[in-house]
Amino acid sequence: MDLSNLKPAKGSVKKDRRLGRGQGSGRGGTATRGHKGQKSRSGYSKRFGFEGGQMPLQRRVPKHGFKNINRKEYKAVNLATLEELAEKKKLKKIDVQTLLDAGLISRKDLVKILGNGKLTKKLEVKAHAFSASAQKAIEELEGSIEKI
């Protein structure tokens, strides 16, 4: 036995039905496509979303809203998180690089400091944006903020 005389097991391979090859084949005439109409023609392909002439769903449902292309998406960091980070690493200055190293943000994130939590240390914070409550809390402890 070698590669030249290998054959599949008997009965495992069936011949494809050859449609539209005469009446004797049992699949001649309309070749299982029914009678006439668009779907019986060669080269027919249905357009995406086509519902047989009925108004398609994507045209029935109304459009609403819009996407603001000028929207800036900020990653929120709370004062409680800053306090915890400053306590753990004994920091006086916190900037975007510090937050990145701590794994709190990704490289391209814009950072906004929010006022949730209590701050007990004087901190120097650099970020892209600050909420009014966060700014007030940092400055009450004679800390400083800097918008990048």
Backbone as CSV, one residue per row, in Angstrom:
resi,resn,N_x,N_y,N_z,CA_x,CA_y,CA_z,C_x,C_y,C_z
1,MET,0.849,-1.183,0.000,0.000,0.000,0.000,0.894,1.246,0.000
2,ASP,0.538,2.216,-0.847,1.239,3.492,-0.854,0.249,4.601,-1.214
3,LEU,0.724,5.837,-1.307,-0.162,6.981,-1.538,-0.920,6.910,-2.862
4,SER,-0.393,6.191,-3.825,-1.034,6.144,-5.140,-2.298,5.301,-5.164
5,ASN,-2.467,4.395,-4.203,-3.683,3.577,-4.246,-4.583,3.746,-3.010
6,LEU,-4.473,4.904,-2.342,-5.375,5.181,-1.222,-6.738,5.617,-1.755
7,LYS,-7.786,5.140,-1.133,-9.146,5.507,-1.509,-9.958,5.747,-0.243
8,PRO,-10.956,6.641,-0.301,-11.808,6.819,0.870,-12.647,5.575,1.125
9,ALA,-13.142,5.426,2.337,-13.958,4.262,2.691,-15.209,4.226,1.818
10,LYS,-15.671,3.046,1.530,-16.831,2.869,0.672,-18.062,3.531,1.299
11,GLY,-18.739,4.370,0.537,-19.950,5.035,1.008,-19.700,6.361,1.712
12,SER,-18.449,6.715,1.949,-18.178,7.957,2.680,-18.185,9.185,1.772
13,VAL,-17.957,8.996,0.498,-17.937,10.120,-0.430,-19.092,9.974,-1.415
14,LYS,-19.949,11.022,-1.423,-21.092,10.982,-2.338,-20.856,11.982,-3.450
15,LYS,-21.388,11.676,-4.626,-21.280,12.609,-5.735,-22.285,13.729,-5.537
16,ASP,-21.905,14.979,-5.897,-22.810,16.112,-5.806,-23.948,15.942,-6.796
17,ARG,-25.131,16.451,-6.437,-26.255,16.436,-7.368,-25.987,17.477,-8.431
18,ARG,-26.073,17.102,-9.679,-25.855,18.047,-10.764,-27.207,18.579,-11.199
19,LEU,-27.496,19.798,-10.752,-28.807,20.377,-11.009,-28.895,20.916,-12.428
20,GLY,-30.092,20.827,-12.989,-30.347,21.402,-14.312,-29.604,20.698,-15.433
21,ARG,-29.427,19.388,-15.337,-28.697,18.659,-16.379,-29.610,17.645,-17.084
22,GLY,-30.813,18.097,-17.387,-31.727,17.259,-18.163,-32.745,16.543,-17.301
23,GLN,-33.856,16.117,-17.951,-34.964,15.485,-17.229,-34.570,14.145,-16.615
24,GLY,-33.648,13.463,-17.250,-33.251,12.142,-16.752,-32.574,12.208,-15.387
25,SER,-32.041,13.341,-15.049,-31.339,13.461,-13.768,-32.310,13.586,-12.598
26,GLY,-33.564,13.890,-12.892,-34.545,14.096,-11.833,-34.499,15.511,-11.279
27,ARG,-33.511,16.286,-11.717,-33.388,17.674,-11.249,-33.251,18.618,-12.450
28,GLY,-33.897,18.282,-13.545,-33.844,19.128,-14.728,-34.916,20.187,-14.647
29,GLY,-35.233,20.797,-15.751,-36.308,21.788,-15.793,-35.966,23.020,-14.983
30,THR,-36.625,23.173,-13.858,-36.411,24.378,-13.051,-35.219,24.226,-12.100
31,ALA,-34.654,23.062,-12.007,-33.476,22.795,-11.177,-33.688,23.224,-9.719
32,THR,-34.847,22.861,-9.162,-35.238,23.111,-7.756,-35.388,24.594,-7.414
33,ARG,-35.459,25.468,-8.451,-35.573,26.898,-8.158,-37.012,27.403,-8.252
34,GLY,-37.953,26.538,-8.444,-39.334,26.984,-8.610,-39.529,27.556,-9.995
35,HIS,-40.622,28.280,-10.208,-40.922,28.812,-11.534,-40.691,30.305,-11.618
36,LYS,-39.969,30.727,-12.617,-39.728,32.128,-12.955,-39.311,32.974,-11.743
37,GLY,-39.384,34.256,-11.864,-39.090,35.156,-10.754,-37.613,35.441,-10.584
38,GLN,-37.338,36.479,-9.820,-35.969,36.970,-9.643,-35.034,35.906,-9.057
39,LYS,-35.534,35.166,-8.074,-34.675,34.190,-7.389,-34.297,32.995,-8.251
40,SER,-34.991,32.802,-9.357,-34.683,31.653,-10.207,-33.582,31.958,-11.213
41,ARG,-33.239,33.239,-11.353,-32.264,33.642,-12.377,-30.836,33.431,-11.903
42,SER,-29.949,33.241,-12.851,-28.538,33.096,-12.488,-28.007,34.464,-12.075
43,GLY,-27.068,34.473,-11.155,-26.468,35.722,-10.721,-27.274,36.469,-9.669
44,TYR,-28.406,35.879,-9.221,-29.231,36.554,-8.221,-28.511,36.591,-6.876
45,SER,-28.498,37.768,-6.244,-28.063,37.839,-4.853,-28.887,38.923,-4.168
46,LYS,-29.377,38.594,-2.995,-30.274,39.489,-2.264,-29.471,40.604,-1.608
47,ARG,-29.932,41.838,-1.725,-29.307,42.979,-1.099,-29.423,42.860,0.423
48,PHE,-28.413,43.303,1.161,-28.438,43.236,2.619,-29.626,44.031,3.159
49,GLY,-30.404,43.424,4.035,-31.550,44.102,4.625,-32.808,44.058,3.774
50,PHE,-32.750,43.395,2.605,-33.906,43.340,1.711,-34.986,42.461,2.326
51,GLU,-36.228,42.956,2.326,-37.329,42.218,2.935,-38.444,41.954,1.925
52,GLY,-38.062,41.644,0.709,-39.053,41.273,-0.299,-39.894,42.427,-0.782
53,GLY,-39.398,43.643,-0.697,-40.148,44.802,-1.151,-40.828,45.525,-0.003
54,GLN,-41.025,44.832,1.135,-41.540,45.495,2.341,-40.493,46.517,2.789
55,MET,-40.943,47.618,3.376,-40.009,48.655,3.833,-39.065,48.041,4.875
56,PRO,-37.767,48.039,4.613,-36.831,47.364,5.517,-36.775,48.012,6.900
57,LEU,-36.394,47.222,7.881,-36.351,47.676,9.268,-35.502,48.933,9.429
58,GLN,-34.328,48.956,8.782,-33.444,50.115,8.964,-34.022,51.391,8.366
59,ARG,-35.040,51.273,7.522,-35.710,52.468,7.000,-37.008,52.765,7.747
60,ARG,-37.580,51.755,8.416,-38.821,51.950,9.183,-38.558,52.671,10.501
61,VAL,-37.415,52.338,11.132,-37.095,52.898,12.442,-36.570,54.313,12.270
62,PRO,-37.107,55.274,13.030,-36.677,56.663,12.851,-35.257,56.911,13.333
63,LYS,-34.622,57.915,12.743,-33.285,58.323,13.180,-33.449,59.293,14.334
64,HIS,-32.534,59.250,15.299,-32.570,60.242,16.368,-31.192,60.394,16.992
65,GLY,-30.946,61.557,17.579,-29.683,61.804,18.267,-28.556,62.080,17.301
66,PHE,-27.390,62.368,17.880,-26.205,62.578,17.066,-24.979,62.273,17.896
67,LYS,-23.840,62.160,17.251,-22.572,61.869,17.904,-21.742,63.138,17.824
68,ASN,-21.406,63.706,18.970,-20.612,64.925,19.002,-19.154,64.581,18.713
69,ILE,-18.643,65.049,17.584,-17.279,64.699,17.187,-16.232,65.436,18.012
70,ASN,-16.662,66.482,18.732,-15.718,67.258,19.547,-15.713,66.834,21.017
71,ARG,-16.438,65.768,21.354,-16.535,65.314,22.745,-15.174,64.857,23.255
72,LYS,-14.868,65.281,24.495,-13.649,64.815,25.141,-14.041,63.827,26.225
73,GLU,-13.484,62.652,26.170,-13.785,61.590,27.117,-12.692,61.558,28.170
74,TYR,-13.075,61.812,29.433,-12.102,61.829,30.522,-12.175,60.553,31.347
75,LYS,-11.035,60.124,31.859,-10.977,59.020,32.809,-11.099,59.645,34.196
76,ALA,-12.100,59.246,34.962,-12.358,59.853,36.271,-11.470,59.223,37.341
77,VAL,-10.835,60.090,38.138,-10.050,59.642,39.285,-10.514,60.449,40.487
78,ASN,-10.969,59.762,41.549,-11.500,60.434,42.728,-10.406,60.819,43.712
79,LEU,-10.730,61.766,44.601,-9.800,62.201,45.635,-9.408,61.037,46.544
80,ALA,-10.356,60.134,46.802,-10.079,58.969,47.652,-8.960,58.122,47.049
81,THR,-8.967,57.990,45.730,-7.932,57.226,45.024,-6.590,57.930,45.129
82,LEU,-6.593,59.262,44.993,-5.358,60.042,45.122,-4.782,59.918,46.528
83,GLU,-5.665,59.990,47.530,-5.258,59.864,48.936,-4.594,58.505,49.185
84,GLU,-5.242,57.472,48.678,-4.734,56.105,48.840,-3.370,55.945,48.157
85,LEU,-3.238,56.498,46.961,-1.993,56.416,46.203,-0.867,57.189,46.898
86,ALA,-1.180,58.383,47.391,-0.191,59.210,48.085,0.261,58.544,49.385
87,GLU,-0.676,57.897,50.067,-0.382,57.194,51.331,0.524,55.987,51.074
88,LYS,0.161,55.216,50.053,0.890,53.980,49.753,2.320,54.253,49.276
89,LYS,2.474,55.257,48.391,3.796,55.518,47.791,4.502,56.741,48.385
90,LYS,3.881,57.333,49.424,4.453,58.505,50.109,4.795,59.638,49.119
91,LEU,3.757,60.067,48.390,3.943,61.093,47.362,3.430,62.458,47.808
92,LYS,4.055,63.501,47.287,3.574,64.873,47.504,3.059,65.461,46.183
93,LYS,3.582,64.918,45.054,3.165,65.359,43.724,2.524,64.176,42.997
94,ILE,1.377,64.459,42.393,0.712,63.418,41.595,0.423,64.007,40.223
95,ASP,0.917,63.323,39.187,0.638,63.749,37.816,0.158,62.553,36.998
96,VAL,-0.023,62.777,35.706,-0.550,61.737,34.818,0.385,60.519,34.786
97,GLN,1.687,60.770,34.779,2.663,59.674,34.730,2.566,58.797,35.990
98,THR,2.343,59.433,37.147,2.184,58.691,38.405,0.972,57.765,38.334
99,LEU,-0.140,58.293,37.808,-1.375,57.506,37.670,-1.189,56.379,36.665
100,LEU,-0.423,56.658,35.615,-0.136,55.650,34.593,0.692,54.513,35.188
101,ASP,1.712,54.870,35.961,2.564,53.863,36.614,1.789,53.017,37.622
102,ALA,0.791,53.640,38.261,-0.027,52.921,39.251,-1.076,52.033,38.582
103,GLY,-1.212,52.161,37.247,-2.162,51.324,36.505,-3.599,51.824,36.575
104,LEU,-3.790,53.076,36.962,-5.145,53.622,37.074,-5.683,54.144,35.749
105,ILE,-4.784,54.506,34.848,-5.204,55.023,33.548,-4.384,54.378,32.443
106,SER,-4.821,54.581,31.209,-4.074,54.124,30.042,-3.280,55.295,29.478
107,ARG,-2.392,55.011,28.556,-1.457,56.004,28.046,-2.143,57.210,27.394
108,LYS,-3.216,56.986,26.649,-3.852,58.084,25.911,-5.027,58.723,26.648
109,ASP,-5.314,58.267,27.874,-6.451,58.795,28.621,-6.243,60.246,29.041
110,LEU,-7.334,61.019,28.985,-7.358,62.343,29.588,-7.902,62.145,31.007
111,VAL,-7.306,62.813,31.991,-7.656,62.564,33.385,-8.451,63.728,33.958
112,LYS,-9.549,63.401,34.649,-10.312,64.409,35.377,-10.365,63.993,36.835
113,ILE,-9.990,64.902,37.724,-10.009,64.632,39.158,-11.376,65.023,39.700
114,LEU,-12.047,64.068,40.348,-13.377,64.290,40.905,-13.297,64.342,42.425
115,GLY,-14.288,64.987,43.056,-14.229,65.271,44.484,-14.793,64.222,45.409
116,ASN,-14.934,62.983,44.985,-15.473,61.935,45.851,-14.384,61.418,46.784
117,GLY,-14.625,61.464,48.066,-13.641,60.986,49.039,-13.067,62.140,49.831
118,LYS,-12.266,61.796,50.836,-11.695,62.791,51.742,-10.200,62.880,51.495
119,LEU,-9.691,64.104,51.475,-8.261,64.331,51.285,-7.687,64.868,52.592
120,THR,-6.577,64.295,53.068,-5.987,64.728,54.343,-4.585,65.292,54.162
121,LYS,-3.970,65.054,53.006,-2.599,65.521,52.760,-2.580,66.694,51.792
122,LYS,-1.546,67.511,51.922,-1.310,68.588,50.975,-0.668,67.958,49.744
123,LEU,-1.328,68.101,48.595,-0.841,67.480,47.360,-0.714,68.507,46.245
124,GLU,0.239,68.230,45.365,0.401,69.006,44.144,-0.082,68.110,43.010
125,VAL,-1.222,68.460,42.403,-1.862,67.568,41.422,-1.857,68.203,40.042
126,LYS,-1.413,67.425,39.048,-1.462,67.846,37.643,-2.393,66.901,36.900
127,ALA,-3.396,67.464,36.228,-4.334,66.654,35.447,-4.925,67.516,34.340
128,HIS,-5.719,66.897,33.478,-6.311,67.612,32.351,-7.518,68.445,32.774
129,ALA,-8.267,67.980,33.806,-9.453,68.709,34.261,-9.726,68.385,35.729
130,PHE,-10.424,69.299,36.400,-10.774,69.129,37.809,-12.231,69.509,38.003
131,SER,-12.944,68.790,38.857,-14.296,69.209,39.211,-14.148,70.322,40.246
132,ALA,-15.200,71.111,40.411,-15.146,72.242,41.348,-14.903,71.760,42.775
133,SER,-15.560,70.652,43.158,-15.408,70.136,44.523,-14.000,69.600,44.773
134,ALA,-13.395,68.973,43.763,-12.031,68.449,43.894,-11.051,69.608,44.010
135,GLN,-11.233,70.631,43.212,-10.359,71.803,43.232,-10.420,72.482,44.599
136,LYS,-11.631,72.610,45.121,-11.830,73.243,46.420,-11.152,72.429,47.524
137,ALA,-11.328,71.094,47.496,-10.767,70.218,48.526,-9.235,70.256,48.530
138,ILE,-8.622,70.278,47.349,-7.158,70.307,47.240,-6.615,71.650,47.735
139,GLU,-7.279,72.742,47.341,-6.800,74.075,47.712,-7.055,74.425,49.179
140,GLU,-8.042,73.778,49.802,-8.303,73.979,51.234,-7.127,73.521,52.085
141,LEU,-6.428,72.480,51.620,-5.268,71.946,52.344,-3.958,72.579,51.856
142,GLU,-4.058,73.766,51.247,-2.931,74.503,50.671,-2.185,73.698,49.604
143,GLY,-2.871,72.756,48.976,-2.296,72.024,47.854,-2.430,72.860,46.605
144,SER,-1.840,72.396,45.505,-1.955,73.163,44.258,-2.439,72.257,43.133
145,ILE,-3.150,72.885,42.204,-3.603,72.147,41.023,-2.994,72.794,39.793
146,GLU,-2.779,71.955,38.765,-2.278,72.483,37.499,-2.983,71.747,36.383
147,LYS,-3.647,72.516,35.512,-4.310,71.913,34.355,-3.311,71.784,33.218
148,ILE,-3.258,70.588,32.659,-2.303,70.326,31.570,-2.909,70.785,30.261
